[in-house]
Amino acid sequence: MGATGAVGQQMKEQLEKRDFPVGTIKFLASSRSAGQEIEFKGKTYRVEEATPESFEGVDIALFSAGGSISEQFAPEAVKRGAVVIDNTSAFRMNEDVPLVVPEVNPEDIGKHNGIIANPNCSTIQMVCALQPLKDQFGLGKIVVSTYQAVSGAGVGAINELKEQAAADFDHAKDAEAKMLPVKSAERHYPIAFNAIPQIDKFTDNGYTFEEMKMINETKKIMHDEKLAVAATCVRLPVVTGHSESVYVELEAAPTVEEVKQAIANAPGVELMDDPSNQVYPMPLMAAGLDEVFVGRIRQDLDNPRGFHMWVVSDNLVKGAALNSVQIAESMIQQNII
Amino acid sequence: MGATGAVGQQMKEQLEKRDFPVGTIKFLASSRSAGQEIEFKGKTYRVEEATPESFEGVDIALFSAGGSISEQFAPEAVKRGAVVIDNTSAFRMNEDVPLVVPEVNPEDIGKHNGIIANPNCSTIQMVCALQPLKDQFGLGKIVVSTYQAVSGAGVGAINELKEQAAADFDHAKDAEAKMLPVKSAERHYPIAFNAIPQIDKFTDNGYTFEEMKMINETKKIMHDEKLAVAATCVRLPVVTGHSESVYVELEAAPTVEEVKQAIANAPGVELMDDPSNQVYPMPLMAAGLDEVFVGRIRQDLDNPRGFHMWVVSDNLVKGAALNSVQIAESMIQQNII
């Protein structure tokens, strides 16, 4: 559902690449995109307009077409026996909906009531890096500042960055802007050669919804309501690939080598940390790849339990499409479907 | 000294704009730039090649031509009776050299022994925002993640960003790179559509020199060797204007309104914080302006003594040229010269 969008396309590619055991597949979208053609494993499919009946006979429905579409169609799919893996924020914080990153809490998948939610992109990559530290050293406080790509705001935002970056460099501040920080917001700002400290709209407490997602989703995924998480989310002129400067206080006081080893051994995570050779992750190089890359791991100079790290991943891949497909794979492995 | 560089030009403009009481002025540079012409207050000056004798009869010498030039010529200037205000990192951590931000520690100017150091750009804007909080609430721990512009790496880096941004958007990762993260480093990475978590070279402890500058300079300027400061410094595809995501733990637990009021009343700092109208500082809009802008002020959700803020300023203006000229002004006000 949402087959023609940026994430939908990535989902299709992940299903192909990972050789997911597909019996039959259908590609659904709104009436606007219906009729387009999609190639899947050498066969051409016509995108169908979604109706409640589209979900008859479906085992797993991957949704990535926006929150309101999920709210409308996910219950219809569930009613017809499908398990919905939803990439929107519509159901993430519902108590009866598991919020899953397979490297972190695969055991939650079995508790589903028809819907399994895929977390926010910036949350996914952070919890992948935090989970091995939680397992081995225990987590105290987390303070994260994000460096997020425009692809998280859709294809329109990518095009806007492209146009602004190619236009008059010396007047970047006067560039036309319609998409960011939020398409439906009152005010828009250019993103080329800029950094916008707003992703999603503001909540009443002065935090943005994006920041509150990182805070609340992390607690839910890690099963720790008391986990202290603070986030500042910032949009950058980067096409794809979110970066995060993460400060974490652990319960134990390991050496920096022990922290690096824990990261290196974690599933889905790749240690990329060799300052003497200028090796560290960067979004431009992480785009298109599956892994969560972690580098710049340093012990805090004032607190032996404090560590800093730099976490980078493709927000459309592990941050969205790959994680959804991995949830589906885990359902099969756990005989949940 | 260094009159033709980006900061040198800004210094000249600040001296004009602020009507600094100039008797005579000379513009010095290396032999490479000597002979160029500079307009100052309606008069044309020819840039002279610096020699030790250039500083005969000079009261105040503003240096901004790189650390090795300062090491070579600053002692010669001091020997001839000039007070050197040095914008490089050459002398900043010397015990007998005051490191000054006039809004924070003007009293240190009088302790000079011929040289007064101008702090690193990213340090200056942060301490301007922290000082009112220190005065009213006391400072505990500080964790900062920076979002730094390429102009801090010189005109060559600006041109490289410009070329990369205008070139093939889809192959940004293969763009030619020679300037960043550090011109003299082994490896170079494209900055357009990227974020590079390295500014300056690495020290042995895994932190970069830029990060250690922020840590050590902040302690020195604020007269608190025990102040816990942690920094992660990241270069962005922004031309001018550094941004900083700052988490600060205070000794007191004020309300967020009290913190905002303290920032609003601080000299050189402008509160720009109205989330309901999407008002917050951004580097593209701060470029060319004198102020340190602070927004996104929020209380930590887990710690009533913890606050988050977003601090933006022009790294060439308050981060360099303006601060140097303000030091000179403060010398006059304090009758130190």
Interface residues (C-beta under 8 A of the other chain):
Chain A: K141 V143 S145 Y147 L161 K162 A165 A166 F169 A172 K173 P181 A185 E186 R187 Y189 P190 A192 F193 N194 A195 I196 P197 Q198 F202 N205 G206 Y207 I215 A228 V229 A230 T232 V234 L236 P237 V238 V239 S243 S245 Y247 V256 P275 S276 N277 Q278 Y280 P281 M282 P283 L284 M285 A287 G295 R296 I297 R298 D300 L301 D302 N303 G306 H308 W310
Chain B: K141 V143 S145 Y147 L161 K162 A165 A166 F169 A172 K173 P181 A185 E186 R187 Y189 P190 A192 F193 N194 A195 I196 P197 Q198 F202 N205 G206 Y207 I215 A228 V229 A230 T232 V234 L236 P237 V238 V239 S243 S245 Y247 V256 P275 S276 N277 Q278 Y280 P281 M282 P283 L284 M285 A287 G295 R296 I297 R298 D300 L301 D302 N303 G306 H308 W310
